[in-house]
């Protein structure tokens, strides 16, 4: 889980771990490089030496979280436009006009692979699902790129799909703009909704490759 600010800069990254004691050992041992570890589902205590962590076993599974300073494999940047002019978000809040939010994803997980005797650069094929809710009040005429808009009569639910790095890997022109989600709308009082991105490398399964 990563918390980002309004331009996509990473503020903090967390990871959750789930340990199952199948053998009913008194101690559950795990290997971790997480920092500021916290038990989030019980009172079990732990001891840690370097990157080895030992948890007391109380009969329940162990759920813990910690922080990491590793870089995300997919980075996110956000640009804001008012009447086709790029602006800082702080100048847009509460304003009226035509607004555009452009979310750009960059895949940094690249690999050198050998394909039929030729070296190729391929990116891990991440699938990104982007979600946000734009209030029906004050906002109308929503158009999107690589996304769908669902109106429930009150609010507008925007769900976008992108796959950064796929164009660079496959060189297919149809995939060229599949690294971004763009939302454009008219507003009489602009405000930024929460934006959620779910990123997974599970784009292609073995069954898909048969097809």
Secondary structure by P-SEA (a helix, b strand, c coil): cccccccccccbbbbbbbbbccccccbbbbbbcccccccccccccccccccbbbbbbccbbbbbcccccccccbbbbbbbbcccbbbbcccccccccbbbbbbbbbbcbbbbbbcccbbbbbccbbbbbbbbbbbcccccccccccbbbbbcccbbbbbbbbbccccccccccccccccbbbbbbbbcbbbbcbbbbbbbccccccccccc
